[in-house]
Amino acid sequence: MKKFALLFLILILGVLFVIFSRKWDKLSEKDQSTLDRTLAHWETWVPARKKDSTAPLITFEELYKGLDSEAQGFLDRVRKIKPSKKDFDKSIPLKRIAGQKILRHGQSETLDTQYLPSKVYEAYEQMMAAMKQDLGKRLWVDSGYRSPAYQLYTFLYYMPKHHDSLSETRKWVALPGHSEHGDSNRQAIDFISEGGINGDSDFEQTAEDFERLREYKWLKQNAQKFGFKLSFPRGNWTTTFEPWHWRYSPSKS
């Protein structure tokens, strides 16, 4: 009888261990409600920051402000999934990039203001001058530097589009502290063509649409000369194929 009770206890402990050690992935109904409430609150002020061109510089203090303790706790849980000790070197000057215009479906659009470390911007402009000379066209900066807080906002903004799954969203958007968009040593640029091709599914585009661009083929042949390398080629084990995402690391792989 004692042996049976001991085996039963071990079985219960084993089940509890599996339950509580399971990785957090799919949001519960309560978490979904908290996320919806958080996104709704952010919509009251983040669009204004986008309009005045300072959204990529948002801080965690600003992101948490006005949220109740439950919502703040939810953000803490997401940040603890894969915590990073890295942070952007704030001594590095950022270049503000404004007034970029594309022509999408015959309509002129002005892209959101972006930021890049000065040395990265200089290398990017040199590369685009060479592309313009060879192809008669260039690529614009669709996304440059993002603060860790803005990366958290971006990650959670896209979660509902990926069935409220943390693991699925991570295939498309890095967790804060793990994005090359906020890495001063491997600063990333997401490119967009003059015709508005950036692989964005919101515009019914795919990675293959960007891959077919002459500009992409030019990058594959020439980008390394300027210190840029494709971060997520086909078959990489970290995320999906992103032909628009290139990092600047002239002395690194």
N, C-alpha and C positions, 0 to 999 in steps of 0.2 A: 504493500500500500504506500509506504514511504517512497519507494522507488518510482512508483507511478506518479505521485505528487511532484517529485523532483523533476521528472521528465516533462510533466505538464507545465511546471514553472519555467523550465528552460525553453519550451516551445513558445510560451507567452512572451518571454523576454526577447526571443528571436524575432517574433512578429513585430513587437514594439520597436526593436532596433531597425528593422527594415522600413517601417513606417516613418520613423523620425529621422532616419539617415537619408531618406529619399531626396534627391535633388529637387529644389523648388523649380517648377517649370510653368505649368498651366495655372493661370490665376483662378482662385476661387471666386465665387459670386461676390463675396465681401470685398476681395481685392479688386475685382473689376469695377465695383461701385466706387471704391476709393480712387481708383485710377480715373474713372470718368469725372468724378468730382474735382480731382486735381487738375486735369486737363481743362475743365471748364473754368476753373479759377485762373489758370495761366492765360487762357484766351482773353481775359479781361485786361491784360497788360503786355504780354509778349508781342502781339501784333504791333503795338506802338513802338516797342524797342526795335522791331524789324524795320518799321517805317523810318525811324531816326538813325538807322544803320548801326546800332550798338548791340543787337541781339547776340552776335558771336562772343561778346565780352561779358555776358551775364555771369554773376557770381552765385555760389551756393546760398549765401545769405539772402540774396534777392529771390532765389528760386523757392526757398522755404517760407518766406514772409507771407503771412496771411493764411497759411494752411493750418488746419487743426492738428492735434497731436497724432491722431490716427494716420493722417496723410503724411506727416513728417516721418512717422515710423515706417511707413511703406517705402518712402524714398531711401531711408537708411538701410532697409532690407535689400533693396535693389543694389545699392552701392557696395554692400558687403558680399555680394555674390562672388566677385572676383576683385577684391580691393587692390589698389595700386599705390605704391609710394611715390611714383613718378609725378612730376608736375612740370608745367611749362616754365621755362626760365624767364621770369618777368623782367629781367634786365635786357632782354632782346627786343629791340625796337620793332614795332609792327607798321607795315605800310598799308594805308587805307586805299582800297580799290573801288572807286565809284564811277557811275555813268557807263557801265558796260552795256551795250545794246545788241540784241539779237533780232532776227527776223523770222518769226515762227508763223507758218501758214499765211505768209504775206502781211502779218501784223508786227509792227515794231514793239519790242518789249525791253524795258530796262531791268537788268538783273539787280538783285539785292547787293548792297555794298558788302565787300569781303575784306579780309585782312590776311596779310602774309608777312612773315619775318622779312626784313629788308633784303637780306642776302638771297633769300629764296625768290623774292619778287624780281630782283635784278637778273637772276639766272633764268627765270621764266620769261622775262621780256627779251632777253638775248635769244632764247630758243624760239619764241614766236616771231622775232624778226627774221630768223633763218627760215622758218616755215613759210612765212609770207613771201619771201624771196623765191622759194622753190615751188609753192603751190598757189600763190596769189590769195591765200586765206590763212586764218589763224584760229586758235581756240581761246575761249574766255575762261575765267575762274568762276565756276559755278558754286564751289565751296572751298574755302581756305581754312584759316585758323578757327577753331571752336574751343571755347573754354570748357573745362570738364563739366561745369554746371550746364552749359548749353548742350553738351553731348548727352547728358542725362535727360534733358528736356527732349532732345531729338529721339533718343532711344524709346522713351515712353510715348512720345507722340505717334511713333510708328507701330507700337505694340498692338493696338486694335486692328491694324491692317494685316497683322500676322497672327490672327486668332488668339490674341492674348497669351501667346506662348513666348516665354523668355528665350528658350533655346532657338526657336524659329526666328525671332527678331534678331538674335545675335548673329545669324547668318548674313544679315544685311546691314546692321548698325552695331558698331562696337560699343561696349560698355564704357562709361566714363573712366578716364585714366588709361584706357587701352586703345584709343584711337590715334592714328597717325595725324589726324587733324589737330591734335593738341600736343604733339610731340616735337619739342624744339630741335631734336636731333634727327628726326625723320619726318619733317613737315610734309603733309600730303596736300595735293590739289585734286579736286574733282573738276574735270574739264567739261565744257559744253561748246558745241559748234556754233558758228555764226547763224546756222539755220535752226538752232534750238534742239539739236540732238544731244541727249545726255544719258540715254538709257532709262529714263524715269517712267515707271509703269503708270504713273498718274496721267501721263500723256500718251498712254498706249504704246510705249516704246520698250524695247528689250536690249540686252547687252549686245546682241547681234547687230542691232541698228547702229550702235556706236562702232562696233568692230568693223563694219563695212566702210566706214569713212576713210577717205584718202588721208585725212589728218592723223587717224589712228595708225595707219600703215607707216606714215612718216615718223611718228613717235617711236614705233618699234625699231626703226632703222637709225634714228638720230638722237633720241632723248638722252641716252647715256652720255653723249658727248657734253651735255650741259648739266650732268649730275642727277638726272631723273631716272627712276626705274619703276616699271609696272609692279604694283604691290600684290595684286591678286590675279595672276594669270589662270588660264584654264588648268584644272586639276590640282589647284592648291588645296591644302587640307584645313585651312582656317576659315574660309568664307566662300561666298559665291564668286564667280568670274566677274570682275569689275574692270572693263577695259578703259574706263574714264578716270580711274583712281591711280595717280602716280605720286611717288614720294621723292623728296629731295634728300639725297644722302650721297654726295659725290665721292666720299672716301669709304663708304660702307656698302654692303650688299643689300 
